[in-house]
């Protein structure tokens, strides 16, 4: 293979394949059809060049062109790099989740995550996948960091919403929340706002569990009040609890550097409602950078040239921004 003449100074962003029967290749192609993307980062896709070419031809796109590489450390700057995870040709069935597409998604994630852990990549961005496979891939990534305190943080512009609990049943989420648990999550978020966003003294609004949290914090919210008080004693600028109507309907979130939501829907719904230009999330509290768009494979519109790349593009930029802030530390 020809030696790479470019010194690798731009962030090297690994891209997982996701489900190739969904919209993953479409949002990838649309994102990187803009040549300006290559001025700020070097993409490395762990996937299949034949799938890339298949969708590129179907959408009548002239760019981006790609270069094959066998090793992320030899990735070419100013180009879209592909590492073929298998050599044999696979059947592509747009709109139909299959055992093969799931298997290839997991293989793509494992190859990319291994390179991320070995330092061959600066960050990893996940492509849209079905929830079952996405959980397998997420668990694999987090398995490298059993001692960490990972925290999902949703981002769109200046709006940052952290999810104290994951996508579990509401009762399970409520049972997880006590003062020790919440203070730990607030500590992780505060540190991430400093290292990953360059905010020296971050202010965090904490949501409550009851409808009138902001005025009558009773019942379950007493645990939230206690956690906020303990966080303040530790020197964190945490405030609350607040209701969703106060923070989002009244726009109070703009007064804070981030919001801590206590369960999945409490954070995801306002983000999807208010973030008109796309939104993404990343895992705070990890020594590696991993980001993802906040949507699935959209099988119903696969291969129809209807998918919007906004959230995927946001995930790419989010990963690059976090890398930039961490390099400045």
C-alpha positions in Angstrom: 0.0 0.0 0.0 1.2 3.5 -0.8 2.6 5.4 2.1 0.4 8.2 3.4 2.1 11.6 2.6 -0.1 13.6 5.0 0.9 14.1 8.6 -2.2 13.1 10.7 -3.1 16.1 12.7 -6.8 16.3 12.2 -9.0 14.2 14.6 -9.4 10.7 13.3 -13.1 9.8 13.6 -14.1 6.1 13.4 -17.6 5.4 12.0 -19.5 2.3 12.8 -21.6 0.9 10.0 -25.0 0.5 11.8 -27.6 -1.4 10.0 -26.8 -1.3 6.3 -30.5 -2.1 5.5 -31.6 1.1 7.2 -30.6 4.7 6.6 -27.0 4.6 8.0 -25.2 4.8 4.6 -27.6 7.5 3.4 -26.9 9.9 6.3 -23.2 9.1 6.0 -23.1 9.9 2.3 -25.1 13.1 2.7 -22.9 14.3 5.6 -19.6 13.7 3.8 -20.8 14.9 0.4 -19.8 18.3 1.7 -16.1 18.6 1.1 -15.7 21.0 4.0 -16.1 18.1 6.4 -12.6 16.9 5.5 -11.1 20.2 6.5 -11.7 19.5 10.2 -11.5 15.7 10.6 -10.5 12.4 9.0 -13.4 9.8 8.7 -12.7 6.1 8.9 -15.7 3.8 8.2 -15.6 0.2 9.5 -18.0 -1.2 6.9 -18.2 -2.3 3.3 -17.1 -0.4 0.3 -19.7 -2.3 -1.8 -22.5 -1.1 0.4 -21.1 2.4 0.2 -21.0 2.2 -3.6 -24.5 0.6 -3.8 -26.2 3.5 -2.0 -24.1 6.2 -3.6 -25.1 4.9 -7.1 -28.8 4.5 -6.0 -28.9 8.2 -4.9 -27.0 9.4 -8.0 -24.3 11.0 -5.8 -21.0 12.0 -7.3 -19.2 12.4 -4.0 -17.7 11.5 -1.7 -15.2 9.2 -3.2 -13.4 6.8 -0.9 -10.0 5.3 -0.3 -9.5 1.8 1.1 -7.2 1.2 4.0 -6.4 -1.8 6.2 -5.3 0.1 9.3 -6.9 3.3 10.8 -3.4 4.6 11.5 -2.8 4.7 7.8 -6.0 6.7 7.1 -5.7 9.3 4.4 -6.5 12.9 5.4 -8.8 14.8 3.0 -10.4 11.6 2.0 -13.3 9.2 3.1 -11.5 6.1 4.4 -13.1 2.6 4.5 -11.8 -0.5 6.3 -13.7 -3.5 4.8 -14.7 -5.6 7.7 -15.4 -8.6 5.4 -14.3 -9.3 1.9 -17.2 -11.3 0.6 -20.3 -9.6 -1.0 -23.3 -9.5 1.3 -27.0 -9.2 0.3 -28.4 -5.7 0.9 -32.1 -5.5 1.5 -33.1 -1.9 2.2 -35.9 -1.6 4.7 -35.6 -5.2 6.0 -33.6 -5.9 9.2 -31.8 -9.2 8.8 -29.5 -11.5 10.8 -26.7 -10.6 8.4 -27.1 -6.9 8.8 -27.2 -7.3 12.6 -24.1 -9.5 12.5 -22.2 -6.9 10.4 -23.3 -4.1 12.6 -21.8 -5.9 15.7 -18.6 -6.8 13.8 -18.2 -3.2 12.7 -18.7 -1.9 16.2 -16.2 -4.4 17.7 -13.5 -3.5 15.1 -14.0 0.2 15.6 -14.2 0.0 19.4 -11.0 -2.1 19.6 -9.2 0.5 17.5 -10.6 3.3 19.7 -9.3 1.5 22.9 -5.9 1.1 21.2 -5.6 4.7 20.5 -5.8 4.3 16.7 -8.9 6.6 16.6 -9.6 9.9 18.4 -13.3 9.2 18.6 -16.1 6.9 17.4 -19.5 7.9 16.0 -22.2 5.2 15.9 -24.5 4.9 12.9 -28.3 4.4 13.3 -29.2 0.8 14.4 -32.2 -1.1 15.6 -32.6 -1.0 19.4 -31.6 -4.6 20.1 -28.3 -4.4 18.2 -27.6 -0.9 19.5 -27.8 -2.2 23.1 -25.4 -5.0 22.2 -23.0 -2.5 20.7 -23.4 -0.1 23.6 -22.7 -2.8 26.2 -19.6 -3.9 24.3 -18.2 -0.3 24.3 -18.9 0.2 28.0 -17.4 -3.2 28.9 -14.0 -1.6 28.4 -14.7 0.9 31.2 -16.3 -1.0 34.1 -14.9 1.5 36.6 -16.2 4.5 34.8 -19.4 6.5 35.5 -20.8 6.8 32.0 -23.6 9.4 31.4 -25.5 10.0 28.3 -25.6 13.7 27.4 -27.9 14.9 24.6 -26.6 18.0 22.8 -28.0 20.5 20.3 -26.2 23.8 20.1 -26.2 25.3 23.6 -28.9 22.9 24.8 -27.4 20.0 26.8 -29.6 17.4 28.6 -28.0 14.6 30.6 -29.9 11.4 31.3 -29.4 10.2 34.9 -30.9 6.8 34.0 -31.0 4.9 30.7 -33.9 3.7 28.7 -35.4 1.5 31.4 -39.0 1.3 32.7 -40.1 4.3 34.6 -40.4 2.5 38.0 -36.9 1.1 37.6 -35.6 4.5 36.9 -37.3 6.0 39.9 -36.0 3.2 42.2 -32.4 3.9 41.0 -32.6 7.5 42.1 -31.3 8.3 45.6 -29.0 11.1 46.7 -25.8 9.1 46.4 -26.7 8.0 42.8 -27.7 11.5 41.7 -24.7 13.3 43.3 -22.5 10.9 41.4 -24.2 11.7 38.1 -24.0 15.4 38.8 -20.3 15.1 39.5 -19.7 13.3 36.2 -21.7 15.9 34.3 -20.0 18.9 36.0 -16.6 17.5 35.1 -17.6 16.8 31.5 -18.9 20.3 31.1 -15.4 21.5 32.1 -13.3 19.1 30.1 -15.5 18.5 27.1 -17.1 21.9 26.6 -14.7 24.3 28.2 -17.1 25.7 30.8 -15.1 26.6 33.9 -17.9 26.9 36.5 -20.9 25.0 35.0 -24.4 25.5 36.3 -26.7 22.5 36.3 -30.5 22.5 36.6 -31.9 19.3 38.1 -35.4 18.1 37.1 -37.8 16.7 39.6 -40.1 13.6 39.4 -43.4 15.2 40.4 -45.6 17.5 38.3 -45.0 20.5 40.6 -41.4 19.9 41.5 -40.4 23.6 41.3 -42.9 24.8 43.9 -43.8 21.8 46.0 -40.9 19.3 46.2 -42.6 16.4 48.1 -42.5 12.6 48.0 -39.9 11.3 45.6 -38.6 14.8 45.0 -37.3 14.9 48.6 -34.5 12.6 47.4 -33.7 15.1 44.6 -33.7 18.0 47.1 -31.2 16.1 49.3 -29.0 15.3 46.3 -28.9 18.9 45.2 -28.0 20.1 48.7 -25.2 17.4 48.9 -23.9 18.4 45.5 -23.8 22.1 46.5 -21.8 21.0 49.7 -19.3 19.4 47.3 -18.9 22.7 45.4 -21.1 21.9 42.5 -23.4 24.6 41.1 -26.5 22.4 41.0 -30.0 23.8 41.4 -33.6 22.4 41.6 -35.7 20.4 41.4 -37.5 22.0 38.5 -40.5 20.9 36.5 -40.4 20.3 32.8 -42.8 23.2 32.2 -40.5 25.6 34.0 -37.3 24.5 32.2 -38.5 23.9 28.7 -41.9 25.6 28.2 -40.7 28.7 30.0 -37.2 28.5 28.5 -35.4 28.5 31.9 -32.9 25.9 30.5 -31.2 28.8 28.8 -30.0 30.1 32.2 -28.0 26.9 32.8 -25.1 25.1 31.1 -26.9 21.8 31.3 -30.1 20.0 32.5 -30.1 16.8 34.4 -33.1 14.7 33.5 -34.0 11.9 35.8 -35.5 9.4 33.3 -35.2 8.8 29.6 -38.4 10.4 28.2 -38.1 13.3 30.5 -34.9 14.3 28.7 -35.4 13.0 25.2 -38.8 14.4 24.5 -38.0 18.1 25.1 -34.7 17.7 23.1 -36.6 16.2 20.1 -39.3 18.9 20.4 -37.0 21.9 20.7 -33.9 20.9 18.7 -35.0 21.8 15.1 -31.6 21.4 13.5 -30.7 17.9 14.7 -29.4 16.5 18.0 -27.0 13.9 19.1 -25.6 12.4 22.3 -22.3 11.3 23.6 -21.0 9.3 26.6 -19.6 11.7 29.3 -17.4 10.2 32.0 -15.5 7.9 29.6 -11.8 8.3 28.8 -12.7 7.7 25.1 -15.1 9.8 22.9 -18.2 8.1 21.5 -21.1 10.0 20.0 -24.3 9.0 18.1 -27.4 10.5 16.5 -30.5 10.1 18.5 -32.6 8.1 16.1 -32.9 4.7 14.7 -32.5 3.0 11.3 -35.8 4.3 9.9 -36.5 1.2 7.8 -39.7 2.7 6.5 -37.8 5.3 4.4 -34.6 3.3 3.7 -33.1 3.7 0.2 -35.7 6.4 -0.7 -33.4 9.4 -0.4 -35.7 10.9 2.3 -33.4 10.6 5.3 -32.1 13.9 6.8 -28.5 13.9 7.9 -28.8 16.7 10.5 -28.5 14.5 13.6 -25.7 12.4 12.2 -23.8 15.5 11.2 -24.3 16.8 14.7 -22.9 13.6 16.2 -19.8 14.0 14.0 -19.3 17.7 15.0 -20.0 16.8 18.7 -17.3 14.2 18.7 -14.8 16.6 17.0 -15.6 19.4 19.5 -15.1 17.2 22.5 -11.8 16.0 21.1 -10.8 19.6 20.6 -11.6 20.6 24.2 -9.9 17.6 25.6 -6.7 18.4 23.7 -6.7 21.8 25.3 -6.6 20.4 28.8 
